[in-house]
């Protein structure tokens, strides 16, 4: 992040310096009212921000490419300070210095064995005390199956999917739908949301009573979601309506599940918006 001079003349000078650095346009306001369709300052749609203190987990069994995508997005593209944590240290790491923990794609079982039960409980305890865990791609399986912190269902565990062969999507875009009333979709342009899939994972909403602690944020179009790229016929039958963005509260904290690596090769800026919202807004969101 840009650091302003030691003694800036005013807040306006600091904002001007940041705007020049990032090439953004700043428009001042002289009222708490908002344009039609926009949230008013001081309304329930506005919440105070806590500074995110971000840690990214790295090294085996974390996928090196996925770690690199996440680190490059934060550190190089958007200049968001972050700390790299070695996977082997999670079992005993003091996570209290962080309010965001990013888990890139990884091997769920290998990670659970590496950190052990004490390490798993260390992460759960940190979430309960207010931490935001951001799980990407296969890390969602780790959060669900090893940490036991997600109520998402796998299609392969349903009566329809049990015993079925998993067909991996080689890389294709699907039409998604976002809950526009939810903070995780903040800033995403209106209209269908293209979501890239590069796996065989298919998650469904929890089969549980409605609860404010569980929120489905993004699902694939239930009718004809395929936009482009190669897809097996079986995937075209199974994917409509699948969940791709989800939040679940645990104590004072939360888990944000993005079922694919939205930072893949840093060319899909729309997907990165969900990741950035999770990292930057997660520690403060209602």
N, C-alpha and C positions, 0 to 999 in steps of 0.2 A: 504494500500500500504506500501511497505517496505520503511523505512526511513534510509538513509545512515548516517554515522557518521557526527559529527559536521564539521570536516575539512578533507574531503576525499582527498587523494593524487591527484586523477585525475578523469576525467570522466570515464576512463577505469576501475578504481577501483569500481566506483558506478555501472557500468554495470555488472561487474563480480559479485558483491554482489547480484544484482537482479537476475542474471542468476542462481546463486547457489540456491537462495531461491525458485524460481519457477521451477527449473529443466529444463531449456531451453538451447538450443545450440545457441551461438552467433557466427556468421561468419562475419568477418570484410571485408571491401571493400576498394580498393585504386583507384577506378575510378567511374565516374558517369554513365558509361555504364552498361548495364544489360545483363544477359544471354538471349539467344533467347527466345522470347515469354514472357519475363518479362518486366515490365515498367522501364524505365531508370530514375535515380534520376534527378530531375529538369524538368522532362517532365510534360505534362498536366495531367498525371495520378497520380501525387504526389501533395499533398496539405499540407500546414502547419497545425499543430494540436493546437487547443485550449484545455485547461484543462477542462474536463467536471465537472460541479458542479450539482450534481444529487439530486433531491427530488423524493420520492416515496409517493403516497397518500395512507393513511391507514384509518381503522375504517369504520363502517357502513355509507353508503351502499356499501363499497368496500368488495369484497369477501376475507375473512381472509386467506384462503388457497392460493389464487392467489397472495395476498400481500406477504405472507410468501415465496412463490416460488421466486418472484422477489427479495425480500430482501436477501434471502439466496444466490441466484446466485451472486449478486453484493458484498454483505458484507462478506460472508464466503468462497465461492468458488474462487472468483477472487480478493478479498480485495480492492474493489473500494469504496472509501468513499461516503456516501450518507446521506441524511437527511430525516427523516420521517415527513410528513405533515398530520395532521388530516384533514379528509374530510370536517368537519364543518368549518375549518379555510380558505378554499379556497376562500370564498366570499370576504374576506378582506385581505388576505395574500399579503405581498409584495414579489413578485416572482423574483425581480430583482437580488437577490443573487444567482439564479439558471439559468443555460442554458439548463437543461434537466428536464422534468417533466414526470414521469412514472405513467400511469394510469393502475393498474391491472384490472382484471375483476370486474364488478360492475353492479348495477342496474341503467340503464341510466336515467329513469324518476325520481327515488328517488334522484339521485345525482343532477339533474337539480333543483329539488324543494329545496334541502338542500342549495345549493349555491346561488340560485336566479339569476335573470337576471344580477344584478351587478357582481356577481361572474363569470357568464359565460363570460361577457364582459371583466372581469379582465384577464381571461385565454386567450381570443382571442387577447387582447392587448399585452399580454406578448409574444405570438407567433409572432405577427406582428413585434415586436421589436427585434426578433432574437432567440426566444426560440424554443426548439425542444420538441414537445409533442409525447411521445411514448405510443400508445394505444394498449392494449392487449385484445383479445377476445371480450367480450361484451362491453368493453370500446370503441371499434370502432363504435358501435351504438351510444354511447354518443357523440363522436366527430362528427359523421355524422348528427344525428338527433337533438341533443340538442345544440351543439356548431355551427353546420352548416359549418364545416370547411373541409368536405370531399365530393367529387363528386362521390364516388362509388355508384353504383346502387345495390339494393337488387333484387335478382331473383324473390322474392315474389311480387315485384312491376311491373314486366313485364307482358305483355299480356298473356304469357304462364303460369306464376306463380301466377297471381292474384287469390286469393280465394283458393289456394291449401293448403292442410294440411302440416304443417312443420314436417318433420320426423328427429328426432335427431339421429346423428351418435353416438352410445354408446362409441366408441373409436376405431379408425382404422387408418392405414397409407395409404397415397395416394402418387402416383408418381407426383412430382412437377417439374417445369421447372423455372430456375432462369435467369434473365438478367445478364449475366456474365460481361457486360461492365459497370455495375453500382456499386457504392461504397458499397451499402448495402449488396451485395453478396460477398464482399471481403473476401478471405480466405476460402470460402466454396469449398470443393473438386469438381472437374469436374464430370460430370455425372448427372443422375437424382437425385433430392433432395426429400427424404422421408419427407412428411408433415403429422403430426398427426391432426386428426379432432375429436372433442368431442362436437359437437353442431349441430344445424340445420341451422346455418348461411350460406348463399350463396351470395357472392358479385361478381358483374360483373364490367368490366372496364367502366369508364364514357362514356356516349354517347355524346361526345363533340369533337370539332375539336382538332387535336393534339396540345399539348402545353408542353413547357419545365417545366411548374409548376406542371404537373401531370404525374407521372411515375408509370407504373405497373412494379413491380420488380419480382413478383413470381405468376405463375398460375399453376393450376393442368393440367396434361396431357389432351389434348382435346379428346384423343381416349379412352384409357382404364387405368385410373389413379389408380384403387384400387390395393393395394399391399397386405395388410393383415388386419385381424380384421373383426368383424361383421358389415355389412352395409345393410340397407333396400334396396330393388330393386328401390324404388323411388329415393333414394339418388344416386344410381349408374347412373341413367338417368340424374340427375340434376347437379351433381358436375363437370363433365368434363369441363375444361376451366375456372373454377371459380378462382377468384383472392384471393391470400392469403397473399401477401406482397405488400404494396403500399405506395407511398410518394406523398404528395401534399404540395406545397409551399403556404404560406400566409404571404405577406409582406416580411420581412427579415428572417422569421422563417419557420418552416416546421412541418408537422404532419406525423409520421411514423405509419402506420396501419398494425398490424400483427393480422390476423383475428382469431387466436387461441392462447391460452396461451402457448407459446413455452418454458416456464420454468417449465411446469407441472412435479412435483415430481423430478425435477433435474436429470432425467435419459436420456434426449434426448439432447445430447451435440450439435448435428448438428443444431437443432432449436435454441439453445441458442446463436449460432454464429450470427444469424440475430439480436437477442435482443442486444447483446453486441455491434455489429456494430452500431445499432441505437443509443445506449446510448453514446458510446465513440466517434464515428465519426460524429454523427449528428450535433453537434455544429460547426463543422469545414468543413463539406462536401460542395462541390460546388453546 
